[in-house]
Amino acid sequence: NVSETTIESTIVDVNGNKIESANNTVVYTVIGVGNFVSGQGLVKTVYAAANNGVCQVKVRSTTVAGNIIVMTGADGLVGSTVTIISKAGPASELNIIMTDMSGTSITDYTVVKTPVKFKTIIKDVNNNIVTDYSMPVLVDVTGTGNVETDSNTVPLQGTVETVIRAGVDIGTITVSVRTGSITAGKSIFTVP
């Protein structure tokens, strides 16, 4: 979700005391997944005049999770930097990627008797990985295959990997993944 944060800068002397008479123009620059809210719209650099030694600017996050780094500077003054962490929203979808054991993506849903990995990625509505998601992810396998790893796993950094091996019988394997009230579409592949 997009949100705004007010950044307040206070001009101080070498002892850390606020200089009430300071009216310096402070340059603010943002790096990362945020912008300043200004009269010119959303921008990466703004200038603010201090009033009684204090100035404020508003930073708006984007829909992308990540760091927003705000740097300040003014002639004759030592600048400062603050980092704001913009987190992913609540989990809303599960993405499943099938890979071989080395991590190479597989798009052919016909497999031989070698194990494959199913990587489940927990994402928010803006496609950000929800790295702090802590509910168990349940992987159900039906058909001619079986799960070689724990099928009920808590994600690590928003991701769960499950190893599935095809059985000896010819047929299909259906993999479905769910957590809380979120269910991914089923992945079906055939065993020749």
C-alpha positions as semicolon CSV with decimal commas, in nm:
position;residue;x (nm);y (nm);z (nm)
1;N;0,000;0,000;0,000
2;V;0,109;0,357;-0,067
3;S;0,168;0,570;0,242
4;E;0,319;0,908;0,332
5;T;0,580;0,987;0,595
6;T;0,680;1,334;0,714
7;I;1,055;1,392;0,745
8;E;1,149;1,678;0,978
9;S;1,498;1,828;0,982
10;T;1,626;2,050;1,261
11;I;1,928;2,274;1,209
12;V;2,153;2,250;1,515
13;D;2,487;2,388;1,630
14;V;2,795;2,178;1,711
15;N;2,649;2,104;2,055
16;G;2,319;1,977;1,914
17;N;2,118;2,288;2,012
18;K;1,850;2,402;1,770
19;I;1,932;2,728;1,591
20;E;1,599;2,915;1,603
21;S;1,718;3,186;1,361
22;A;1,825;2,938;1,088
23;N;1,650;2,986;0,756
24;N;1,880;2,778;0,535
25;T;1,748;2,613;0,222
26;V;1,781;2,236;0,267
27;V;1,810;2,005;-0,034
28;Y;1,638;1,669;0,009
29;T;1,708;1,379;-0,226
30;V;1,534;1,043;-0,225
31;I;1,680;0,720;-0,359
32;G;1,482;0,399;-0,387
33;V;1,112;0,319;-0,397
34;G;0,976;0,655;-0,281
35;N;0,915;1,010;-0,399
36;F;0,864;1,349;-0,242
37;V;0,518;1,499;-0,245
38;S;0,555;1,854;-0,378
39;G;0,371;2,120;-0,573
40;Q;0,530;1,970;-0,887
41;G;0,388;1,622;-0,817
42;L;0,601;1,327;-0,714
43;V;0,972;1,408;-0,749
44;K;1,312;1,275;-0,633
45;T;1,462;1,613;-0,520
46;V;1,302;1,903;-0,331
47;Y;1,423;2,224;-0,168
48;A;1,275;2,338;0,163
49;A;1,343;2,663;0,351
50;A;1,391;2,626;0,724
51;N;1,150;2,815;0,947
52;N;1,276;2,872;1,303
53;G;1,547;2,614;1,235
54;V;1,308;2,341;1,118
55;C;1,188;2,217;0,778
56;Q;0,961;1,933;0,673
57;V;0,901;1,733;0,359
58;K;0,663;1,447;0,282
59;V;0,783;1,120;0,133
60;R;0,539;0,886;-0,040
61;S;0,609;0,519;-0,088
62;T;0,527;0,341;-0,412
63;T;0,359;0,001;-0,445
64;V;0,704;-0,163;-0,457
65;A;0,856;-0,294;-0,133
66;G;1,211;-0,183;-0,055
67;N;1,422;0,094;0,097
68;I;1,357;0,466;0,068
69;I;1,677;0,656;0,144
70;V;1,638;1,029;0,217
71;M;1,951;1,245;0,215
72;T;1,972;1,610;0,324
73;G;2,225;1,879;0,258
74;A;2,264;2,258;0,280
75;D;2,547;2,503;0,219
76;G;2,773;2,517;0,523
77;L;2,592;2,237;0,708
78;V;2,664;1,869;0,757
79;G;2,390;1,662;0,590
80;S;2,222;1,350;0,717
81;T;2,057;1,036;0,584
82;V;1,756;0,836;0,699
83;T;1,628;0,505;0,563
84;I;1,259;0,416;0,556
85;I;1,165;0,054;0,492
86;S;0,859;0,007;0,272
87;K;0,721;-0,343;0,333
88;A;0,501;-0,564;0,119
89;G;0,130;-0,566;0,193
90;P;-0,061;-0,865;0,327
91;A;-0,030;-1,196;0,144
92;S;-0,289;-1,231;-0,129
93;E;-0,157;-1,486;-0,378
94;L;0,068;-1,787;-0,419
95;N;0,287;-1,832;-0,725
96;I;0,417;-2,180;-0,804
97;I;0,730;-2,239;-1,010
98;M;0,842;-2,588;-1,106
99;T;1,218;-2,643;-1,142
100;D;1,463;-2,928;-1,175
101;M;1,685;-2,999;-0,876
102;S;1,944;-2,742;-0,990
103;G;1,682;-2,465;-0,993
104;T;1,630;-2,439;-1,371
105;S;1,268;-2,357;-1,450
106;I;1,068;-2,637;-1,616
107;T;0,784;-2,544;-1,847
108;D;0,717;-2,895;-1,983
109;Y;0,478;-3,059;-1,743
110;T;0,587;-3,410;-1,851
111;V;0,838;-3,552;-1,607
112;V;1,040;-3,867;-1,573
113;K;1,115;-4,047;-1,248
114;T;1,355;-3,775;-1,124
115;P;1,251;-3,539;-0,844
116;V;1,133;-3,186;-0,921
117;K;1,107;-2,881;-0,697
118;F;0,795;-2,676;-0,653
119;K;0,881;-2,330;-0,533
120;T;0,586;-2,149;-0,377
121;I;0,624;-1,771;-0,352
122;I;0,390;-1,569;-0,128
123;K;0,306;-1,228;-0,281
124;D;0,090;-0,924;-0,210
125;V;-0,153;-0,758;-0,455
126;N;0,135;-0,552;-0,600
127;N;0,346;-0,861;-0,678
128;N;0,591;-0,800;-0,389
129;I;0,723;-1,106;-0,208
130;V;0,588;-1,106;0,149
131;T;0,918;-1,187;0,323
132;D;0,775;-1,181;0,676
133;Y;0,491;-1,427;0,607
134;S;0,488;-1,687;0,887
135;M;0,186;-1,912;0,836
136;P;0,254;-2,270;0,724
137;V;0,216;-2,351;0,355
138;L;0,051;-2,688;0,284
139;V;0,139;-2,877;-0,035
140;D;-0,105;-3,154;-0,138
141;V;0,001;-3,414;-0,395
142;T;-0,241;-3,662;-0,550
143;G;-0,188;-3,913;-0,827
144;T;0,131;-4,101;-0,908
145;G;0,373;-3,890;-0,708
146;N;0,478;-3,820;-0,353
147;V;0,632;-3,540;-0,150
148;E;0,994;-3,601;-0,044
149;T;1,019;-3,296;0,181
150;D;0,791;-3,167;0,455
151;S;0,457;-3,083;0,296
152;N;0,362;-2,840;0,574
153;T;0,635;-2,578;0,591
154;V;0,673;-2,224;0,725
155;P;0,812;-1,996;0,451
156;L;1,163;-1,856;0,462
157;Q;1,176;-1,502;0,317
158;G;0,835;-1,558;0,153
159;T;0,931;-1,882;-0,024
160;V;0,877;-2,253;0,033
161;E;1,045;-2,527;-0,170
162;T;0,891;-2,873;-0,190
163;V;1,054;-3,172;-0,360
164;I;0,818;-3,410;-0,539
165;R;0,911;-3,740;-0,701
166;A;0,706;-3,911;-0,969
167;G;0,595;-4,261;-0,883
168;V;0,655;-4,574;-1,090
169;D;0,310;-4,569;-1,247
170;I;0,216;-4,383;-1,562
171;G;-0,044;-4,114;-1,497
172;T;-0,081;-3,763;-1,365
173;I;0,035;-3,583;-1,056
174;T;-0,171;-3,296;-0,920
175;V;-0,002;-3,047;-0,688
176;S;-0,208;-2,791;-0,498
177;V;-0,077;-2,535;-0,251
178;R;-0,260;-2,341;0,018
179;T;-0,199;-2,126;0,322
180;G;-0,459;-1,960;0,539
181;S;-0,741;-1,862;0,304
182;I;-0,512;-1,838;-0,003
183;T;-0,507;-2,123;-0,253
184;A;-0,291;-2,144;-0,565
185;G;-0,418;-2,298;-0,887
186;K;-0,342;-2,665;-0,927
187;S;-0,037;-2,777;-1,123
188;I;-0,095;-3,098;-1,314
189;F;0,178;-3,288;-1,496
190;T;0,203;-3,630;-1,655
191;V;0,437;-3,921;-1,591
192;P;0,513;-4,107;-1,918
